Amino acid sequence: MGAPDFRYRQFVNALRRAEAETFDTVRELPAELRAGLTEKFGPRILPIVPVARQSEDQVEKVVFESDPGIRFETVLSRYRAGWTSLCISSQAGCGLGCTFCATAAVGLARNLTADEIYAQVIHPHWRLPDKSLPESVAFMGMGEALANPHVFDALCLLSGTGYGELSQRRITVSTVGFAPNLSRLTKEYPQVTITLSVHSPFTDERAQLIPLEKRFPLAENLAILDEHAGTARRKIYLAYLLIAGVNDTEDHLHQLARLVASRSRPELFHVSVIRYNQALGAHPAYQAPSKTHVSQFVAGLRERGIHATRRRQLGSSIDAACGQLHARYTASAPPGGSLTVLPPMRPAEDRLLQIGRPARSESRRTATG
């Protein structure tokens, strides 16, 4: 906008303090600059508005809307230990067709912009009394993060000097294996935590669960992570969604253990076993295994020398757990209440990056821990 750098810092400080929802309320800026920003981008700073919410014990799920009809979900978990974690979406819907996931049944509306992704984290709706951001952020909401190139600009907003300033190590990117951008992620953001969805050690079966296997095989993605483990020396998570009668046999256990043990640095790979959640639009035959069977599967991996745990899940009763996000809401609010629907946004664009791009943090330029 042609303003001096200190005006950018004033704007960012107001945004981070959650004290400004419209450009006109950023009183540190002169009236002429506020008017110019409003004319260019519309009155509201953030490009998303909350339209519905649900909550369950430690979990709150909010449906956000950007353009009319473009809706996506964000989930905040407040753990009793005192820390918070935010699960954010990278796409409105998803086009990859994974058969266990509710988001796949929605289909892909469009990629979210970097602003829309970042706004899920900074939105005043979440902010605690001390104005702090969540302790950790995970790209585990709707969409395949690495299929959306805007995710890299969102990571810049989240971790760069300025808007977010989150440590890369507090950010997790989950992927079913979009290999080209997985390779890019390991090089540009080497300290970000990576979770790769495996779900079956057998190629043909994995392709039935995750059709992207046919384009970017598991072996290709694991080769990228092998190289990353050797350079960044960061723990890598392998997600394994356990579905009764599908991928939970002794053969699966044995082959999964062999797959992990064959990695270049197997001690840096950790299997996170997830009990299947019933999901709207997923394969109707899929069922959750018993909790006992999940524990036995984890124990079997450990007996074979593999680092493994069962992932603790919250929010399944409000469709907020792994694989359940769908954002299929009509004008009537779901159980749990609604939020005021505000006027529509201007067409999607990365307004924050136009106002000012954060400086790269030091951890982004180095692959050492």
N, C-alpha and C positions, 0 to 999 in steps of 0.2 A: 504493500500500500504506500510505499515511499516514506514511511515514518522512520525515525531513528530507532536504533536497536533497543534503547531503554524503554521505549513504548511497548515493544514486544514483551520484554520482561515484566512490565507492569500488567499487561494483559494476562500472561501466563500465571502470575501470582494470584490474580483475582480468580481465575478459573480453578486453580488448585485449591484455593480456600473455599470453594463452593459458594462463593458470595455473589456470583453473577450468572444469570440464565439468559439475559439478553445483552446485546452490545451496549445498549443505552445505560445499563446499570453499572458498567465498568467506569466508575466516576474518576478513576485515576487518569483516564484518557480524555483529551480535549474533546469538546462537543463536535467539532468539525470531523475529527477522525471517527468518533462513534457514529455519526451520521453517514459517513462514507462506507463504513463496514456494514451498517444496516441496509444501505441502498444496494450494496453488492451481494450480500448473502441473505438478506431477510433479517427480521428482528432477533431471532433466537441464535445463540452461539452454537449449541449442540444440535446435530441434525436428526436426533431421535427423541421420541416422547413415549413415556410409559402409558399403556392403555389398559392393562389388566395385571392382576397379581394373585398369587396363591402362596400359602405358607403352610409348613408342617414342622413343628418342633424347631429344629436348628436350621431349617432350609427355607429360603424365600425365592420364588420364581416370578420373574416379571416378563411380560410380553411387551416388547418395544415395537414401535412403528416408525418408519421413515417416510418414504413415499406412500400415498394411499394404497393399501393392500399389501405392502411389503412389511411383513411382520417376522420377528425372530425372538428367541427366548434367551434369557440370561439367568443364571442361578447363583445365588450367594449362600454359602454354607458358613454358619457361625459355630465353630467348634467349642465345646465346653472347656477345652484347655485354654481358650482365650484368643485364638487366632482365627482369621477369616480367609476364605478362599472364594474367588469368583470364577465361574465357568462361563465363558463368553462364546458367542457365535461368530463365524466368519462368513457365512452365506445365509441368505434367506432361502431355506430349503436345502436340498442336495440332489445332485444328478447322478451319483455313482451307483445307486441301486443296491446297496448292501441289504441282504434279505432279512437281517435281524434288527433293523433300525427303523424307527417311526419317521425320522426325517426323510428317509429315502422315499417313503410313500407320498410325501408332500410334493416331491420334485423340486427342481431348482428354479427359483424366481429370478435371482441374480446374485452376483457377488456383492458383498458389503464393501463400502469404501473404507479407507483407513480411518477417516473421521468417525464413521458409524461403529467401527470396531472399538476404537479408543474411547468413544463416548459411553460405551457400556461400562467401562471401568470408572470413568471420572464423574458419571452422572450424579447430581446431588441426591437422587433418591436413595443411594446406598450410603451416603457419607455418614460416618459416625460423629458423635458430638465433638471429637477433637479434630475433625476434618480429614482424618487419615484415610489413605487408600487401603484396599485389601492387602493382606500380607503376601498373597500369591494370586496369580492369574493363570488360568488354563484355557487354551484353545481346544475345548472339548465339548462345545455346544453344537449348534446346528452347522452342518456343512463340513466339507473337507478343506481344512485350513490351507494346505499347500497347493490346492487347485485354484486358489485366489491370489493373484500377484499382489493385491493391495495389502495382504498380510505383512509383507516386508516393510511397507511404509508404516503400518500400524505398530510393528515392533520398534521402529525408529521413534514413534511418538511415545510409546510406553517406556522405552529404556534409554532414550537419548537425554541429553542435558536440556531440561526445559519442562515439557508438559508432564511426563510421567516420572522419570528418573527411578524406575524400578530396576533393581538388579536383574540382569539376564537370568540368573539362577533362580529367581522367583517366578519365572515365566515358563510354562510348559506348552509345547506344541504337540498335539496328537495328530497322527496321520495314519491312513490305511495303506500308505505307500505310494505317494506321488513322487517317484524317484528324482526327476530333474530338479524340482524345487527342494527336495530333501537334501540333495547335494549342495544346493545354494545356501540353504539354512545353516548347514554345518560349517560353511566357510564364512558367511557374513555375521552369524550370531552363534559362535562356537560354544558359548556358555549357557545358552538356552537349553532347558531340559527337554528331551525328545522321548515321546512314547509312540512306538510302532505297533499297530494292531496286527496280531498274527492270526489268532482264532482257529487255525488248523495248520499242522505241519505238512499236510499232504496237498500237493499242488492242485489237483482236480477239485478236491473238496473245498479248498480255500477259494477257488474261483467261483464256486457256487455261492459261498457266503459273501465274498468280496469280488465282484466282477472285474475290478481294476487289476486283479492278479494277472489277467490275460494280457494286459498292456505293460504293466510294470511288475514283474514277478517278485515274490518275496526274496528270492536269492539276490536280485539286483539291489533291493533296498538294504538287505543285511550286509552286502559288500560295502555299501556307502557307510553304514554304521560301524563296520569293522575298522575302516580307515579313521573315522571320527573318534572312536574309542582310543586309538593309538596316539592321536595328536592332542585331543582336548582332555583326555583322561577324565571324562565325565561319565557318571552312571547313566545307562540307557535302559529304558523300561520297555518291555514287551508285554502288551496287553493280550490276555487270552480270555475271551468270553465263553464261559462253559455252558453249553446247551445240552440238556438231557437227551441221550440217545443219538446225538449227532457228532460231537467232538470230545466226548468225555470217557473214552474207553482206555484200557491199558495200553493198546497200541498207540493211541494219541499221546498218552503220557510218556511212553518210552521214546517215541520219535521226537517229541518236543524237547525232551531232555538232551537227546543227541544233538539236536539242532543248536541248542544254546551252548552245549559243551564244545562244539566245533568252532565257536567264534574265536577270533584272534586274541581277544581279552575277555574270556568268559566270566571272569570275576567282576567285570563292569556291567554285565547284563543281568537285569532283574525281571523276573516274570511276575506280572500283576494279574492274578486270577480273579475274574469278575463273574459273579453269578448272574445268569440271564434274567433280565427284567421283561415282563410282558409288555409289549409295545404295540401301540395302535398302528395297524397297517403292515406289521411284520409278518413273516411266514406263520400261518395259523397253526402249524404243527409244532412249532418250537415251544418248549416248556423249560422251566427252571429245574435244575437238579436239586436234590436235597442239600441242606447246609452241611450235613455230614459228608456227603460225597464231595462237595467242594473242599472241605477240610482234608479229606483223604487224598484228593488230587494234589493239593499244595504239599502235603506231607510226602507224597511220592516223588515230587520234584526235588524236595530237600534231601531225601534219602539218596538221590542220584547226584548230589553235590551242586544243585542249582539254587541260586538265590531266588526265593519265591515267597510271596505273601498273598493273602486274600484281600482284595480292595474293599475297604469299608464303603458302603453306599448309603446315602441318605436321600429322602425325597421321592421314593418310588410311588407313594400313594397320591402324589400330585403330578405324576409324569415328569419328574425332574431328575430322575436317575439316568444312568448310562443307557443310551439308545432310545430314550422315551420322548425327546423333545420334538414337538411337531407344530406348535403355534397355529393350530386350526381353531381360531376363535371367531365367532360372529360378533355382531354389535352387542349382544347380551354378554354380560360378564360371567366368567366361570366361577365356581365356588371359591370363596376367599375374598371377593370384593373387586371393585374396579377403581381405576384412577381417572382423573379428569382427562378427557380427550382434548388436546390443544389443536390450534389451527395447523393445517398441513405445512410441511417444510417446502423450501425451494427444492428443485431437482437435485439429486444426490451429487455432491462434489466434495473434494477434500479442502474445505475452507481453512482448517487449521494449518495445513501445510502451505497454503497460499499466504497466510498471515505471517508465518515464520517456521522454518524447518529446524528442529532441534539439532544441536551439535552432536556428533557421534561420541558415545561414551568410550572410555579407554578399553573396557572389556570387549567392545565390539571389534576392536582392531587386533586382538591377540587371541591365540588359541591355547594359551597356557592358563592353568587353573589358579 
